[in-house]
Amino acid sequence: MLSHFIRLCLLAHVLALVSCQTGLTPAMQAQVDARNASIAAEPPGDYYIGRRFRIDRTHFWGYLRKPRQPWAESKLVIMNERSARTPDRLPEQTAGTGNVYGFDHNQEYRIWGSFTGRRVYDPNSDLFLPEFQLTRWQLLNPSPGWLFQPNERFNGSQLLRGEPEAMPRN
């Protein structure tokens, strides 16, 4: 009986440590698990899943990942619009009401095209990012929720994660 109690206490302690390390509550972890299951069920194909990520005065488009690939492995990209325009290709400001550039922040798309192999410099973010040649897009979800973790908070001026592979080269 005592050994059963000790095992339960140890299990509770381990679960508490894991949730402290990730900063996720059990409910948040359930959301992560559900998202991972949804991503694992995506049909394979020659396309990307894109999440628009807009910060004022920057020129990157957002994050791209292959189907069935987690968002943690996605790449922050700059879109080349030579073949097709991005969904939000609009003026940065408008005189009236209506959508402007970046209106689709956090919307999720199916994206067709390919990486060009070039890295493009965005002077306002001071990042060198992979260039993606867009050929076509389709809106998948206008409000998909959190991107990397359920407890993230977007403040409008910072990335949600470090982009070490995108830092300027000295």
C-alpha positions in Angstrom: 0.0 0.0 0.0 2.8 2.4 1.0 4.7 1.7 -2.2 1.6 2.5 -4.3 1.3 5.9 -2.5 5.0 6.6 -3.1 4.6 5.8 -6.8 1.7 8.1 -7.1 3.6 10.9 -5.3 6.6 10.3 -7.6 4.3 10.4 -10.7 2.7 13.6 -9.5 6.1 15.1 -8.9 7.4 14.2 -12.3 4.3 15.6 -14.0 4.7 18.8 -12.1 8.4 19.1 -13.1 7.5 18.5 -16.8 4.8 21.1 -16.7 7.2 23.6 -15.1 9.8 22.9 -17.7 7.5 23.5 -20.6 5.3 26.1 -18.9 2.3 24.3 -20.1 -0.7 23.2 -17.9 -2.2 19.8 -18.6 -5.0 21.6 -20.5 -2.4 23.3 -22.7 -0.6 20.1 -23.2 -3.8 18.5 -24.4 -4.1 21.3 -27.0 -0.6 20.6 -28.1 -1.3 16.9 -28.4 -4.5 17.6 -30.4 -2.6 19.9 -32.8 0.1 17.4 -33.2 -2.5 14.7 -34.1 -4.1 17.0 -36.6 -0.8 17.8 -38.2 0.1 14.1 -38.4 -3.1 13.5 -40.2 -2.4 16.0 -43.0 -2.3 14.6 -46.5 1.2 14.5 -47.9 1.8 16.5 -51.1 3.8 19.0 -53.0 2.7 22.0 -51.0 3.4 23.9 -47.7 1.3 25.1 -44.8 1.9 28.8 -44.2 1.0 31.0 -41.3 1.0 34.7 -42.0 3.0 36.5 -39.3 3.0 40.3 -39.6 5.1 42.8 -37.6 5.0 46.5 -38.7 7.6 47.7 -41.1 9.1 44.2 -41.7 9.0 42.5 -45.1 9.0 38.8 -44.1 5.8 37.0 -44.9 5.5 34.4 -42.2 6.2 30.8 -41.4 6.1 27.8 -43.8 6.3 24.1 -43.1 5.8 20.9 -45.1 2.7 18.8 -44.4 3.0 16.6 -41.3 6.0 18.7 -40.1 5.5 20.5 -36.7 5.5 24.3 -36.5 8.7 24.1 -34.5 10.5 23.1 -37.7 8.9 25.8 -39.8 10.9 28.5 -41.5 10.3 32.3 -41.4 10.4 33.3 -45.1 10.3 36.3 -47.4 7.9 35.7 -50.4 9.0 36.4 -53.9 5.8 37.5 -55.8 7.2 37.2 -59.3 4.7 34.4 -60.2 1.8 35.2 -57.8 0.9 37.8 -55.3 0.5 37.1 -51.6 -3.1 37.3 -50.2 -2.5 40.6 -48.4 -0.8 42.4 -51.3 -2.6 45.7 -50.5 -1.6 49.3 -49.6 0.1 49.6 -46.2 -2.5 52.3 -45.3 -5.9 53.1 -46.6 -7.9 56.3 -46.6 -11.1 54.6 -45.8 -12.2 51.4 -44.2 -11.1 48.0 -45.5 -8.2 45.7 -45.5 -4.6 46.8 -45.6 -1.3 45.0 -45.9 -1.0 42.5 -43.1 -4.7 42.2 -42.4 -4.3 38.4 -42.6 -1.9 38.2 -39.6 -2.1 34.6 -38.1 -4.3 33.2 -41.0 -3.3 29.8 -42.2 -2.8 28.9 -45.9 -2.0 26.1 -48.2 0.9 27.4 -50.2 2.4 26.2 -53.5 5.8 27.1 -54.8 9.4 26.4 -53.9 12.4 27.8 -52.1 14.7 29.6 -54.4 17.9 28.9 -52.5 18.5 32.6 -52.0 18.6 34.3 -48.6 17.1 37.8 -48.6 17.9 40.6 -46.2 15.0 42.4 -44.4 16.6 45.6 -43.1 13.8 46.4 -40.6 14.2 43.1 -38.8 17.9 42.8 -39.5 17.4 39.2 -40.6 18.6 37.2 -43.6 15.7 34.8 -44.5 15.0 32.1 -47.1 13.2 33.3 -50.2 10.1 31.4 -51.3 8.8 31.7 -54.9 5.0 31.7 -54.4 2.9 30.2 -57.3 -0.5 29.8 -55.6 -2.2 29.9 -52.3 -5.5 28.8 -50.7 -6.9 30.0 -47.3 -7.3 27.1 -44.9 -8.2 28.7 -41.6 -8.8 32.5 -40.9 -8.4 32.0 -37.2 -6.2 29.0 -36.3 -5.1 30.1 -32.9 -1.6 29.9 -31.4 1.4 29.1 -33.5 4.1 27.5 -31.5 2.7 27.1 -27.9 -0.8 27.7 -26.4 0.6 30.2 -23.8 2.3 32.5 -26.4 1.4 36.1 -26.5 1.9 38.2 -29.6 2.8 41.8 -28.8 2.9 43.1 -32.4 6.6 43.9 -32.4 8.5 40.7 -31.7 8.9 37.3 -33.1 7.5 34.5 -30.9 10.8 32.5 -31.1 14.4 33.2 -31.9 15.4 32.7 -35.5 19.1 31.8 -35.0 19.6 30.6 -38.6 18.3 34.0 -39.8 20.7 36.2 -37.9 23.1 38.5 -39.9 26.3 36.9 -40.9 29.5 38.7 -39.7 
